[in-house]
Amino acid sequence: MASIYTPDGSKVPLEVLRTLLIFLLARLSSDPRAAAFVAAVKALRVDWNPVAAKELELEEAVVIAMAMVVAADRGLDGVSGFVKIGIHKGKKVDVTLPRHKLFFGTDSPSVFERKRLSAQMIAMQNWPDFLAKSEDPDLVALVPPVVAAIKVGEVAEKALTDAVAARAAFQLGGERNKIFDRFNSVCATTYGALKALVHDHPELGLVSGYAESFFHRGPAARPEEPTTLDDAIAEVKSLEAQLVTAKELRDDLQGLATAHADQLKTAEEALLVAAAAKKKSDEAELAAKNAVEAAKKLDPTPGGKSKKKK
């Protein structure tokens, strides 16, 4: 099959195979002399649908698991913020405090929370024990939410690992590869028969390339490798320039992403501090109100004498 494209199921997307199938089916259907090959390609086109549906299902499972990981990571960041407040009591973060170092090491909370889910869970695995032994009621009360957040993270991480493994297993074997093997087999049979038709029936006047015209071209081949030292040097320079440009773009995007993340963290920290301050303000206001009510009940008069009843 040197003259037609043979897709490799381990490398080629199913959408490319669909294009190849539709092209072949349409071309065969357009030529009465190729009618005998239409049925096999039609059956293959129908069988492509459930394979594609399965791959789409597995792709969606990976995306859903990725969303779960993001949600779990945000949950860990949330309980980390409460632990920070419990340690520093609403004051400015002091990374030199022994208790801060116990939980966050030398990182500030915002830096600590930038860790990826798996790394953050590893760093927080001893937090429930630390909190329980802290003898600080505010910190002890955080044991259940921290344990729950870590558990959610473990579930999300496993879901992503399983989803990626399932997708890889499907893409590297089984029914997906079979559909490619069947396509290549049908193409080989069809191509051979069409070449024989041209050879055995010269009276039909079929022009050169007749058999090849039934098959869609494959993806463009990679450029040929350089054959001289000058060509090789020129290619290296071109690739190095592309690499520099790509790195600059990456750094710019990373900078924007980091700045955005810092803004979100700062806003969340400010909200937590504001909430704590409001709670204290509300408590103080309630205490003052109660004191006023209690004072009214005493009904004092100047000089310390009680009012006479009429």
N, C-alpha and C positions, 0 to 999 in steps of 0.2 A: 504493500500500500504506500509506496514511496511517493505517488503522485497526488494523494489526497490527505487531508488532515486527520490525524488519529488522536483524539483528546485523551489525556491522562486523568482518570477519575480522582486521583489523589491530589491533583493540582488545579483542575479546571472547575469553575463554579457550575452549578446545575443550570443557571440561566444561560450560560454559553451553550450547554448541551441542548437546551430547548430551542435556541436559535438555529443550531445545526439541524435539529429534527424538523422544524417547521420549514426550513429552506428545502431540505431533501424531499419532504412530503409534497410540497407545492411543485417542485420541479418534476418529480415523478408523475404527479397527477396531470401535468401539462402536456405530457408526451404519451400518446397511446402505445408506443412501442415499449414503454416502461411500466405498463399497467400491472404486470405480474408481480411487481415489487412493492406496490402501494400498501397492500394489506399488512405486511410485516412492519412497515414503518408506522402505519396508523396504530397498530397494537402497542408499539413501543412508545408512541406519543401519549397514549392513554395511560400506560404504566408509569410514565414520568410523573404524573400528577401526585399520587400518594407519596412517592419518594421526596418530591419537592415540599409537600405539605409537612412531612416528618422533619425535614431539615429546617423548615421555617419554625416549626414548633420548638425544636431544640435551640435555635438561635434566639427565639423570644424568651426561652427559659433562662438563657445566659444573661440577657438584658434585664430581666426581672430580678435575677439574683444580684446583679450589679447594683440595682436600685436598693435592694435590701441591705447590701453592704454599706452604701452611702447612709441610709437611714440609721443603721446600727452604729456607724462611726459618729454620726451626729448625737446619738443617744449617749455614747461614751463621753463625748465632749460636754454634754449637758451635765452629767453627774460629776465630771471633773470640775466644772465651774462651781458646783455646790460645795465640793470638797475644798476648793480654793477659798471660798468665802468662810467655810468653817475653820480653816487654818488661820486666815488673816483677819477674820472678824470685820470684814468690810474695809479694812485699812489697805494702804498701798502694799502691793506684793513685795515681800522681802525674801529673796531667794537664799539668803544665808541662814534663815531659821532652820533649826534641826528638823522640825516637823515637816517643813516644806521640802527639805532634801529627802526625807523619808519617802514622800509620795512622788515628788516631781524630779528628784535628782537636782542637777544644776540648771535645768530648763525653767523658763518662765512657763506659766500655764498655757499661754497662747502658742508657744513653740511646741510644748508637749502635745497639744491637741492637733498639731499638724501631722503627727505620725499617721501612717496608714493603719487600717483597722487591725491587722494581725500584730503589728508592732506595738500598737497602743494596748491591745489586750494582754500581750506579754508583760508590758510595763505595769499594767494594773492588776495582774493576777493576785498579788499579795495585799491589795488595798482592803478587801473585806476584813482580813485578819488585823491589819494595822488600825483600821477604824474601830473594830470591836475592842481592841486593847488600849485605845487612846484615853479612856476615862473622861472624855469630853462628850457630854450628852448630845451636842450638836453634830459631832462626828459619828458617834455610835448610831444615831438615828439614820445615817446615810448608808448603813450596811445593806439593807434590803434593796434600795434602788441601784446601788453599785453592782451587787450580785446579779440583779435582773438585767442590767445593761450589758454586763459581760456575757451572760447567757445568750442574749439576743445576738450579740456579736459572733459568738461561736456558731450559732445556728446559721446566721447569714453567711459566714465564711465557708462553712461546710456546703451550704446550698450552692454557692458559686463554684467551689471546687468540683462538686458532683456534676453541675450543669456543664462546665467546660469539658470534663472528662467524657460525659455522654455525647456531646457534640463531636469531640475528637474521634471517639470510637465509631460513630456513625460515618464520619467523613473518610475514615481510613479503611473501612471495610464494609462487609455486608451488602445490603440491598443497594446502597448508593453506588458502589463499585460495579455491581452486577448490571445496573442500567447502562453504565458506560461500556462494559464488556459486550453487552448485547448490541449496543449501537455500533461499535467498531466491527462486530461480527457481521451485522446486517450490511454495513457499508462495504466490507470486504467482498461479501457475496454479490451485492448489487454492482459494485464497480467491476468485478471480474466478468459478470454476465454482460454488462454494457460494452466492455472492451472486446469481448468475444463477438458481440453483435456487429460491431464495426468491422472486425476482422473477417467474419464469416459471410457477411452480406455487403460486399462492395457495391452491389447494384443500388443500395439505398443512398449512396453518395453522402454518407455522414462525414462531416468535416473533422479535421484534427481538433482534439480537445472535447469531443462530444461526451465521452464518459465522464471526464473531469467536471463538465459543466453542471452536473447534478449535485455537486457537493460544495457547501459553503467553505470559503477560505478560513483557515484558522487565524488566531491572533498573529500580529506582525512579529516576525522573528527578531531576536536581539541583533544589534549591529555587529558586524564582524570584528573580531579582536584585531588590534593593531599588529602590523607585520614588520614595522621598522622601529628603530629606537626613537627617531624623531616623533613618529606617530604615538608611541607609547608615552613619551614625555608630555606631548600635547594633551593626551587624554588624562593623564595624572593631574596636570594643571587645571584642566576643565573640571574634573571631579573635585579637586581641592577647593576651587572657587565655589562650586555648588555646595560643598560641605560647610564652608564658612557662612554662606548666605543662609543655609538651613539652620545652622547653630544660632545665628543672630535672630532669626525669626523665632526659634524655640525659646531663646532667652527673653525676647520681648513678650511672648505669650506667657511664659512662666512668671515674668515680673507682674504682668497684669493680673494673672490668677492669684499670685501671692498677695498683691495689694488688695484685691477684692476679698480674699480670705481674711486678711488682717482687719479690714473694715467690718466684716461680719462679726469677727470675734470681739472686736472692740465694742461694737453696738450691743452684742449679747451681754458682755461684762457690765456695760453701763446700765443695761436694763435690770440685771441681777442686783447691782449695787443700789439702784433707785428703788427697786422693790423692797430691799432690806431696810433702806432708809424710811420709806413710806410706812412700813410695818412698825418701826420704832416710833415714828411720828404719831401714828394712829394710837399706839399703846399709850404714849405720853398724853395725848389729847383725852383719851378715855379716863386715865388716872386723874387728870386735872378736873374733869367733869364730875367724877365720883367724889373728889375732895370738896368741890363746891357744894354738892348735894348734902354731903355729911355736915359741912359747916352750917348750912341753912337749918338743918334739924336741931342744932344746938341753940340757935336763936339768941346769940349773946347781945347784951346791952352795954352801953358805956359804963365804965367803972366796975365791970364784972358782976353787976346785979341783974338778976332775972327780972323780966317784966312782971308787974302785978296783974293778977287776973281781976277783971271787973266783975 
